[in-house]
Amino acid sequence: MLRVKEVIQLTDKHSMDDAMKLAHFKFSFIAPVIQGNFLDSSKSAYYKRVTQEPLTRPDGTRFAYRPKTLEFWEQLYRKGGMDALMPAARSDKGVSRNLPDTAMAEIYRLKETFPRLNATQIYLFLLREGFITKNTSLRCVQRFIKSYGLKTGKASAIKDRKAFEETHFGAMFQADSCYFPHIKENGKSRRTYLMLIIDDFSRMIVGAKLFYHDNAENFQILLKATVSTYGICDKLYCDNGAPYANNQLALITGSIGTLLLHAPVRDGAAKAKVERAFRSIKERWLYGLDVKQISSLAEFNTQLCQHIRAYNLTFHSGISDAPMDRFLKSNEKIRKPESQQWLDECFMNRVNRKVKRDATFTIDKISFDAPMQFIGQTVEVRFLPGQPQTTCIFHDKAVFPLRMTDKVANCKTRRQKLPAIDYGRREDAHV
Protein backbone atom coordinates (compact mmCIF):
# COMPACT_ATOMS: atom_id res chain seq x y z
CA MET A 1 0.00 0.00 0.00
CA LEU A 2 2.90 2.32 0.80
CA ARG A 3 4.49 1.86 -2.60
CA VAL A 4 1.22 2.54 -4.43
CA LYS A 5 0.85 5.85 -2.63
CA GLU A 6 4.40 6.79 -3.56
CA VAL A 7 3.87 6.00 -7.25
CA ILE A 8 0.77 8.17 -7.38
CA GLN A 9 2.69 11.12 -5.98
CA LEU A 10 5.78 10.67 -8.10
CA THR A 11 4.07 10.20 -11.43
CA ASP A 12 2.68 13.69 -10.98
CA LYS A 13 6.21 14.94 -11.83
CA HIS A 14 6.38 15.20 -15.58
CA SER A 15 9.69 16.85 -16.49
CA MET A 16 12.90 15.03 -17.30
CA ASP A 17 14.68 17.19 -14.71
CA ASP A 18 12.42 15.93 -11.94
CA ALA A 19 12.76 12.35 -13.14
CA MET A 20 16.56 12.51 -13.09
CA LYS A 21 16.62 14.14 -9.65
CA LEU A 22 14.34 11.43 -8.29
CA ALA A 23 16.45 8.66 -9.84
CA HIS A 24 19.59 10.15 -8.28
CA PHE A 25 17.80 10.41 -4.92
CA LYS A 26 16.95 6.70 -5.02
CA PHE A 27 20.44 5.74 -6.15
CA SER A 28 22.04 7.66 -3.27
CA PHE A 29 20.43 5.23 -0.81
CA ILE A 30 21.21 2.01 -2.67
CA ALA A 31 24.73 3.06 -3.72
CA PRO A 32 26.47 1.51 -0.65
CA VAL A 33 24.84 -1.84 -1.50
CA ILE A 34 25.66 -1.58 -5.22
CA GLN A 35 29.27 -0.68 -4.37
CA GLY A 36 29.48 -3.25 -1.56
CA ASN A 37 30.84 -0.84 1.07
CA PHE A 38 28.03 -0.66 3.68
CA LEU A 39 29.15 -1.27 7.28
CA ASP A 40 26.06 -3.11 8.55
CA SER A 41 25.96 -6.87 9.04
CA SER A 42 23.77 -7.32 5.96
CA LYS A 43 22.10 -5.23 3.31
CA SER A 44 18.75 -5.84 5.00
CA ALA A 45 20.15 -4.34 8.20
CA TYR A 46 21.44 -1.37 6.20
CA TYR A 47 18.06 -0.76 4.54
CA LYS A 48 16.33 -1.06 7.91
CA ARG A 49 18.68 1.50 9.46
CA VAL A 50 18.39 4.17 6.78
CA THR A 51 14.57 3.95 6.69
CA GLN A 52 14.08 4.40 10.43
CA GLU A 53 13.30 8.09 9.82
CA PRO A 54 11.35 9.62 6.89
CA LEU A 55 13.56 10.56 3.91
CA THR A 56 13.53 14.02 2.32
CA ARG A 57 12.80 13.78 -1.41
CA PRO A 58 14.06 16.23 -4.08
CA ASP A 59 10.82 18.26 -3.96
CA GLY A 60 11.32 18.91 -0.22
CA THR A 61 8.61 16.53 1.01
CA ARG A 62 9.39 13.84 3.57
CA PHE A 63 8.25 10.28 3.07
CA ALA A 64 8.46 7.19 5.30
CA TYR A 65 9.85 4.35 3.18
CA ARG A 66 10.00 0.70 4.10
CA PRO A 67 13.18 -1.38 3.73
CA LYS A 68 11.41 -3.47 1.08
CA THR A 69 11.00 -0.36 -1.05
CA LEU A 70 14.78 0.21 -1.13
CA GLU A 71 15.32 -3.44 -1.96
CA PHE A 72 12.90 -2.94 -4.85
CA TRP A 73 14.95 0.07 -6.05
CA GLU A 74 18.07 -2.08 -5.93
CA GLN A 75 16.42 -4.74 -8.09
CA LEU A 76 15.30 -2.10 -10.58
CA TYR A 77 18.79 -0.61 -10.81
CA ARG A 78 20.53 -3.95 -11.28
CA LYS A 79 18.07 -4.80 -14.05
CA GLY A 80 17.77 -1.50 -15.90
CA GLY A 81 20.24 1.02 -14.47
CA MET A 82 19.27 4.64 -13.83
CA ASP A 83 16.48 4.47 -16.41
CA ALA A 84 14.63 1.97 -14.24
CA LEU A 85 14.75 4.32 -11.24
CA MET A 86 12.97 7.09 -13.11
CA PRO A 87 9.22 7.44 -12.56
CA ALA A 88 6.80 6.83 -15.39
CA ALA A 89 5.63 9.77 -17.48
CA ARG A 90 2.53 11.60 -16.32
CA SER A 91 -0.77 10.48 -17.75
CA ASP A 92 -1.85 14.15 -17.97
CA LYS A 93 1.31 15.32 -19.69
CA GLY A 94 0.80 18.70 -21.30
CA VAL A 95 -1.57 20.05 -18.64
CA SER A 96 -0.22 23.21 -17.01
CA ARG A 97 1.09 22.97 -13.45
CA ASN A 98 -0.27 24.92 -10.46
CA LEU A 99 2.82 27.13 -10.53
CA PRO A 100 3.20 28.64 -14.04
CA ASP A 101 6.59 29.43 -15.57
CA THR A 102 5.84 33.17 -15.25
CA ALA A 103 5.28 32.74 -11.52
CA MET A 104 8.55 30.82 -11.14
CA ALA A 105 10.47 33.54 -12.98
CA GLU A 106 8.86 36.19 -10.76
CA ILE A 107 9.84 34.28 -7.62
CA TYR A 108 13.46 34.22 -8.81
CA ARG A 109 13.31 37.98 -9.52
CA LEU A 110 11.79 38.80 -6.14
CA LYS A 111 14.32 36.71 -4.21
CA GLU A 112 17.19 38.31 -6.11
CA THR A 113 15.89 41.85 -5.59
CA PHE A 114 14.49 41.39 -2.07
CA PRO A 115 16.33 38.37 -0.58
CA ARG A 116 14.62 38.75 2.83
CA LEU A 117 11.09 38.29 1.49
CA ASN A 118 9.55 35.13 2.94
CA ALA A 119 7.31 32.65 1.14
CA THR A 120 4.06 34.12 2.55
CA GLN A 121 4.90 37.62 1.32
CA ILE A 122 5.83 36.29 -2.11
CA TYR A 123 2.66 34.20 -2.28
CA LEU A 124 0.45 37.21 -1.49
CA PHE A 125 2.30 39.32 -4.08
CA LEU A 126 1.89 36.66 -6.80
CA LEU A 127 -1.79 36.34 -5.96
CA ARG A 128 -2.37 40.10 -5.98
CA GLU A 129 -0.51 40.65 -9.27
CA GLY A 130 -2.30 37.79 -11.05
CA PHE A 131 0.69 35.45 -11.49
CA ILE A 132 -1.27 32.69 -9.72
CA THR A 133 -4.85 31.98 -8.72
CA LYS A 134 -6.38 30.85 -5.45
CA ASN A 135 -6.07 27.27 -6.71
CA THR A 136 -2.34 27.54 -6.02
CA SER A 137 -1.57 27.00 -2.35
CA LEU A 138 0.99 28.70 -0.16
CA ARG A 139 2.59 25.30 0.35
CA CYS A 140 3.27 25.09 -3.40
CA VAL A 141 5.29 28.33 -3.29
CA GLN A 142 7.09 27.27 -0.11
CA ARG A 143 8.06 23.94 -1.70
CA PHE A 144 9.39 25.66 -4.83
CA ILE A 145 11.51 28.10 -2.80
CA LYS A 146 12.96 25.28 -0.71
CA SER A 147 13.57 22.90 -3.63
CA TYR A 148 15.56 25.48 -5.62
CA GLY A 149 17.64 26.74 -2.71
CA LEU A 150 16.05 30.20 -2.57
CA LYS A 151 15.58 30.28 1.21
CA THR A 152 17.37 33.08 3.08
CA GLY A 153 19.05 33.03 6.41
CA LYS A 154 22.41 34.17 7.68
CA ALA A 155 24.68 31.18 8.21
CA SER A 156 27.22 31.11 10.97
CA ALA A 157 30.65 32.34 9.93
CA ILE A 158 32.25 29.44 11.78
CA LYS A 159 31.70 25.94 10.41
CA ASP A 160 32.44 22.70 12.16
CA ARG A 161 35.18 21.16 10.01
CA LYS A 162 37.17 17.98 10.51
CA ALA A 163 40.19 16.76 8.61
CA PHE A 164 39.08 13.61 6.79
CA GLU A 165 40.49 11.03 4.43
CA GLU A 166 38.97 8.07 2.60
CA THR A 167 40.16 4.54 3.33
CA HIS A 168 41.45 3.54 -0.12
CA PHE A 169 42.08 4.73 -3.66
CA GLY A 170 38.86 5.29 -5.60
CA ALA A 171 36.62 5.74 -2.57
CA MET A 172 36.15 9.37 -3.61
CA PHE A 173 37.39 11.64 -6.40
CA GLN A 174 37.20 15.42 -6.03
CA ALA A 175 36.74 17.61 -9.12
CA ASP A 176 36.76 21.31 -9.89
CA SER A 177 37.99 23.83 -12.46
CA CYS A 178 39.84 27.15 -12.30
CA TYR A 179 40.84 30.03 -14.54
CA PHE A 180 44.15 29.79 -16.37
CA PRO A 181 45.95 32.40 -18.51
CA HIS A 182 45.04 33.46 -22.03
CA ILE A 183 47.09 31.97 -24.83
CA LYS A 184 47.29 33.01 -28.46
CA GLU A 185 46.48 30.35 -31.06
CA ASN A 186 46.17 31.14 -34.78
CA GLY A 187 46.46 34.83 -33.96
CA LYS A 188 43.52 34.79 -31.52
CA SER A 189 43.88 35.23 -27.75
CA ARG A 190 41.63 32.93 -25.73
CA ARG A 191 41.09 32.20 -22.04
CA THR A 192 41.99 28.69 -20.84
CA TYR A 193 40.47 26.67 -18.00
CA LEU A 194 42.03 23.82 -16.03
CA MET A 195 39.72 20.94 -15.09
CA LEU A 196 41.12 18.68 -12.40
CA ILE A 197 40.16 15.37 -10.76
CA ILE A 198 42.11 14.21 -7.69
CA ASP A 199 41.79 11.06 -5.58
CA ASP A 200 40.96 11.87 -1.96
CA PHE A 201 43.03 9.07 -0.39
CA SER A 202 46.24 9.13 -2.40
CA ARG A 203 46.17 12.85 -3.45
CA MET A 204 47.00 11.54 -6.90
CA ILE A 205 45.85 13.71 -9.80
CA VAL A 206 43.95 11.22 -11.95
CA GLY A 207 42.58 13.69 -14.48
CA ALA A 208 43.79 17.09 -15.62
CA LYS A 209 43.28 18.93 -18.89
CA LEU A 210 43.13 22.47 -20.22
CA PHE A 211 40.13 23.58 -22.27
CA TYR A 212 38.90 26.73 -23.93
CA HIS A 213 35.47 26.27 -22.34
CA ASP A 214 34.55 25.46 -18.74
CA ASN A 215 31.44 23.45 -19.55
CA ALA A 216 29.70 20.14 -18.87
CA GLU A 217 30.76 18.55 -22.16
CA ASN A 218 34.48 19.01 -21.46
CA PHE A 219 34.21 17.69 -17.90
CA GLN A 220 32.40 14.57 -19.12
CA ILE A 221 35.21 13.98 -21.63
CA LEU A 222 37.80 14.30 -18.84
CA LEU A 223 35.82 12.08 -16.44
CA LYS A 224 35.40 9.36 -19.06
CA ALA A 225 39.15 9.33 -19.76
CA THR A 226 39.81 9.14 -16.00
CA VAL A 227 37.41 6.24 -15.47
CA SER A 228 38.84 4.42 -18.49
CA THR A 229 42.39 4.76 -17.10
CA TYR A 230 42.00 4.42 -13.32
CA GLY A 231 38.58 2.83 -12.78
CA ILE A 232 35.23 3.83 -11.28
CA CYS A 233 35.20 5.80 -8.03
CA ASP A 234 32.55 5.21 -5.36
CA LYS A 235 31.83 8.93 -4.87
CA LEU A 236 32.47 12.03 -6.98
CA TYR A 237 32.68 15.25 -4.95
CA CYS A 238 32.23 18.32 -7.16
CA ASP A 239 31.73 22.04 -7.21
CA ASN A 240 28.25 23.50 -7.78
CA GLY A 241 29.14 25.11 -11.11
CA ALA A 242 27.32 24.31 -14.34
CA PRO A 243 29.86 21.68 -15.52
CA TYR A 244 29.23 19.63 -12.37
CA ALA A 245 25.62 20.26 -11.37
CA ASN A 246 23.54 19.05 -14.30
CA ASN A 247 21.19 16.19 -15.04
CA GLN A 248 23.42 14.57 -17.65
CA LEU A 249 26.29 14.15 -15.16
CA ALA A 250 23.90 12.79 -12.52
CA LEU A 251 22.64 10.24 -15.04
CA ILE A 252 26.18 9.28 -16.09
CA THR A 253 27.47 8.81 -12.55
CA GLY A 254 24.41 6.79 -11.63
CA SER A 255 24.89 4.57 -14.69
CA ILE A 256 28.47 3.69 -13.70
CA GLY A 257 27.54 3.24 -10.04
CA THR A 258 29.11 6.43 -8.66
CA LEU A 259 27.39 8.64 -6.09
CA LEU A 260 27.49 12.30 -7.16
CA LEU A 261 27.98 14.77 -4.30
CA HIS A 262 28.25 18.56 -4.36
CA ALA A 263 30.11 20.89 -2.03
CA PRO A 264 28.14 23.67 -0.30
CA VAL A 265 27.72 26.81 -2.40
CA ARG A 266 30.57 29.35 -2.03
CA ASP A 267 32.50 27.05 0.30
CA GLY A 268 35.91 26.44 -1.27
CA ALA A 269 37.27 24.98 1.96
CA ALA A 270 34.86 22.04 1.63
CA LYS A 271 36.91 20.76 -1.33
CA ALA A 272 40.30 21.72 0.10
CA LYS A 273 42.29 18.90 -1.52
CA VAL A 274 41.50 19.90 -5.08
CA GLU A 275 41.95 23.59 -4.23
CA ARG A 276 45.37 22.83 -2.73
CA ALA A 277 46.29 20.94 -5.91
CA PHE A 278 45.43 24.04 -7.97
CA ARG A 279 47.70 26.12 -5.77
CA SER A 280 50.58 23.65 -6.09
CA ILE A 281 50.27 23.54 -9.88
CA LYS A 282 50.35 27.32 -10.11
CA GLU A 283 53.22 27.84 -7.67
CA ARG A 284 55.44 24.98 -8.86
CA TRP A 285 54.81 25.21 -12.60
CA LEU A 286 52.56 27.92 -14.02
CA TYR A 287 54.15 30.99 -12.38
CA GLY A 288 57.54 30.00 -13.79
CA LEU A 289 56.19 29.41 -17.30
CA ASP A 290 56.43 31.92 -20.14
CA VAL A 291 52.85 31.60 -21.41
CA LYS A 292 53.55 33.95 -24.33
CA GLN A 293 55.75 31.26 -25.89
CA ILE A 294 52.86 28.76 -26.01
CA SER A 295 51.29 28.69 -29.47
CA SER A 296 48.45 26.17 -29.04
CA LEU A 297 46.21 24.47 -26.49
CA ALA A 298 47.73 21.09 -27.43
CA GLU A 299 51.21 22.37 -26.54
CA PHE A 300 49.91 23.80 -23.26
CA ASN A 301 48.35 20.42 -22.37
CA THR A 302 51.56 18.57 -23.24
CA GLN A 303 53.51 20.66 -20.75
CA LEU A 304 50.75 20.22 -18.16
CA CYS A 305 50.93 16.42 -18.51
CA GLN A 306 54.67 16.50 -17.87
CA HIS A 307 54.15 18.49 -14.67
CA ILE A 308 51.30 16.25 -13.45
CA ARG A 309 53.51 13.20 -13.96
CA ALA A 310 56.22 14.80 -11.82
CA TYR A 311 53.65 15.88 -9.22
CA ASN A 312 52.34 12.33 -8.78
CA LEU A 313 55.88 11.01 -8.25
CA THR A 314 56.91 13.69 -5.73
CA PHE A 315 56.77 13.26 -1.95
CA HIS A 316 53.57 14.77 -0.50
CA SER A 317 53.85 16.05 3.09
CA GLY A 318 50.10 15.62 3.68
CA ILE A 319 50.31 11.84 3.28
CA SER A 320 54.04 11.30 4.01
CA ASP A 321 54.37 9.48 0.72
CA ALA A 322 54.29 10.07 -3.02
CA PRO A 323 50.77 9.99 -4.53
CA MET A 324 51.82 7.31 -7.04
CA ASP A 325 53.22 5.08 -4.29
CA ARG A 326 50.04 5.41 -2.25
CA PHE A 327 47.99 4.60 -5.34
CA LEU A 328 49.97 1.41 -6.00
CA LYS A 329 49.48 0.28 -2.40
CA SER A 330 45.70 0.75 -2.31
CA ASN A 331 44.20 0.32 -5.78
CA GLU A 332 42.94 -3.24 -5.40
CA LYS A 333 39.40 -2.12 -4.53
CA ILE A 334 38.84 0.10 -7.56
CA ARG A 335 36.08 -1.08 -9.89
CA LYS A 336 36.90 -1.44 -13.59
CA PRO A 337 34.46 -0.69 -16.46
CA GLU A 338 32.81 -3.79 -17.89
CA SER A 339 33.94 -2.92 -21.42
CA GLN A 340 34.61 0.06 -23.64
CA GLN A 341 31.18 -0.33 -25.24
CA TRP A 342 29.54 -0.35 -21.80
CA LEU A 343 31.47 2.78 -20.83
CA ASP A 344 30.44 4.55 -24.04
CA GLU A 345 26.78 3.75 -23.38
CA CYS A 346 26.99 5.01 -19.79
CA PHE A 347 28.51 8.35 -20.86
CA MET A 348 25.95 9.07 -23.56
CA ASN A 349 23.98 12.29 -23.10
CA ARG A 350 20.22 12.09 -23.50
CA VAL A 351 17.94 14.76 -24.93
CA ASN A 352 14.47 14.83 -26.42
CA ARG A 353 13.95 16.19 -29.92
CA LYS A 354 10.94 16.48 -32.20
CA VAL A 355 11.56 15.17 -35.72
CA LYS A 356 10.50 17.74 -38.33
CA ARG A 357 8.56 17.02 -41.50
CA ASP A 358 11.79 16.79 -43.51
CA ALA A 359 12.90 13.97 -41.16
CA THR A 360 15.59 16.05 -39.45
CA PHE A 361 16.27 17.51 -36.01
CA THR A 362 19.05 19.65 -34.57
CA ILE A 363 21.45 19.30 -31.64
CA ASP A 364 23.94 22.12 -30.92
CA LYS A 365 23.30 23.60 -34.38
CA ILE A 366 24.11 20.25 -36.06
CA SER A 367 21.33 18.75 -38.16
CA PHE A 368 20.74 14.98 -38.26
CA ASP A 369 18.65 12.77 -40.57
CA ALA A 370 16.12 10.57 -38.78
CA PRO A 371 14.22 7.52 -40.06
CA MET A 372 10.93 8.47 -41.71
CA GLN A 373 8.80 6.58 -39.19
CA PHE A 374 9.72 9.15 -36.53
CA ILE A 375 8.45 12.20 -38.44
CA GLY A 376 6.32 14.33 -36.12
CA GLN A 377 7.32 12.35 -33.02
CA THR A 378 9.37 13.42 -30.02
CA VAL A 379 12.23 10.94 -29.68
CA GLU A 380 15.00 10.29 -27.16
CA VAL A 381 18.39 11.04 -28.71
CA ARG A 382 21.65 9.78 -27.23
CA PHE A 383 25.20 10.85 -28.09
CA LEU A 384 28.72 11.12 -26.70
CA PRO A 385 29.83 14.73 -26.06
CA GLY A 386 32.05 16.01 -28.85
CA GLN A 387 31.36 12.96 -31.05
CA PRO A 388 28.36 13.70 -33.30
CA GLN A 389 29.00 10.46 -35.24
CA THR A 390 27.77 8.51 -32.18
CA THR A 391 24.31 10.15 -32.23
CA CYS A 392 21.41 7.70 -32.31
CA ILE A 393 17.71 7.44 -31.52
CA PHE A 394 16.81 5.15 -28.62
CA HIS A 395 13.25 3.90 -29.06
CA ASP A 396 11.51 0.92 -27.48
CA LYS A 397 14.91 -0.59 -26.46
CA ALA A 398 16.11 -0.42 -30.07
CA VAL A 399 18.95 1.78 -31.33
CA PHE A 400 18.74 3.69 -34.62
CA PRO A 401 22.16 5.11 -35.67
CA LEU A 402 21.99 8.53 -37.32
CA ARG A 403 24.08 10.55 -39.71
CA MET A 404 24.59 14.28 -40.02
CA THR A 405 22.44 15.90 -42.67
CA ASP A 406 24.16 16.28 -46.06
CA LYS A 407 21.80 18.39 -48.13
CA VAL A 408 23.85 17.94 -51.30
CA ALA A 409 23.80 14.15 -50.97
CA ASN A 410 20.09 14.20 -50.11
CA CYS A 411 19.46 16.15 -53.30
CA LYS A 412 20.75 13.18 -55.29
CA THR A 413 18.97 10.52 -53.26
CA ARG A 414 16.15 8.75 -55.08
CA ARG A 415 12.87 9.05 -53.15
CA GLN A 416 10.55 6.13 -52.71
CA LYS A 417 7.65 6.36 -55.15
CA LEU A 418 4.25 6.22 -53.52
CA PRO A 419 1.33 4.60 -55.43
CA ALA A 420 -0.82 7.09 -57.32
CA ILE A 421 -4.33 7.66 -56.05
CA ASP A 422 -7.12 6.96 -58.55
CA TYR A 423 -9.85 9.40 -57.57
CA GLY A 424 -12.19 7.82 -60.12
CA ARG A 425 -12.56 4.62 -58.10
CA ARG A 426 -15.52 4.66 -55.71
CA GLU A 427 -15.20 1.20 -54.17
CA ASP A 428 -15.06 2.51 -50.62
CA ALA A 429 -17.63 5.23 -51.08
CA HIS A 430 -20.86 5.06 -49.12
CA VAL A 431 -24.00 5.68 -51.12
MOBELDA-V784021 format. One record per backbone hydrogen bond with DSSP energy under -1.0 kcal/mol. CO is the residue of the C=O (numbers start at 1). NH is the residue of the N-H. Records with the same first field share a line. If there is no record, write none. Layout:
CO: NH  NH
//
This chain:
1: 5
2: 6
3: 7
4: 8
5: 9
6: 10
7: 11
10: 13
15: 19
16: 20
17: 21
18: 22
19: 23
20: 24
21: 25
22: 26
23: 27
24: 28
26: 29  30
27: 31
30: 34
31: 35
32: 37
42: 46
43: 47
44: 48
45: 49
46: 50
47: 51
49: 52
55: 63
57: 60
61: 57
63: 55
66: 69  70
67: 71
68: 72
69: 73
70: 74
71: 75
72: 76
73: 77
74: 78
75: 79
76: 80
77: 81
83: 86
92: 95
100: 104
101: 105
102: 106
103: 107
104: 108
105: 109
106: 110
107: 111
108: 112
109: 113
110: 114
114: 117
118: 122
119: 123
120: 124
121: 125
122: 126
123: 127
124: 128
125: 129
126: 131  132
133: 136
137: 141
138: 142
139: 143
140: 144
141: 145
142: 146
143: 147
144: 148
145: 150
146: 149
168: 171
170: 234
172: 200
173: 237
174: 198
176: 196
178: 194
183: 190
185: 188
188: 185
190: 183
192: 180
193: 211
194: 178
195: 209
196: 176
197: 206  207
198: 174
199: 203
204: 199
207: 197
209: 195
211: 193
213: 215
215: 219
216: 220
217: 221
218: 222
219: 223
220: 224
221: 225
222: 226
223: 227
224: 228
225: 229
226: 230
227: 231
232: 335
234: 259
235: 173
236: 261
237: 175
238: 263
241: 244  245
246: 250
247: 251
248: 252
249: 253
250: 254
251: 255
252: 256
253: 258
259: 236
261: 238
264: 267
267: 270
268: 271
269: 272
271: 275
272: 276
273: 277
274: 278
275: 279
276: 280
277: 281
278: 282
279: 283
280: 284
281: 285  286
282: 287
286: 289
289: 291
290: 293
291: 294
296: 300
297: 301
298: 302
299: 303
300: 304
301: 305
302: 306
303: 307
304: 308
305: 309
306: 310
307: 311
308: 312
311: 314
312: 324
316: 319  320  321
321: 316
322: 326
323: 327
324: 328
325: 329
327: 330
330: 169
335: 232
339: 343
340: 344
341: 345
342: 346
343: 347
349: 383
351: 381
353: 379
355: 376
356: 359
359: 370
360: 356
361: 368
363: 366
366: 363
367: 405
368: 361
371: 374
372: 375
374: 377
377: 355
379: 353
380: 394
381: 351
382: 392
383: 349
384: 387
387: 390
388: 391
391: 402
392: 382
393: 400
395: 398
398: 395
400: 393
403: 369
406: 410
407: 411
422: 425
//
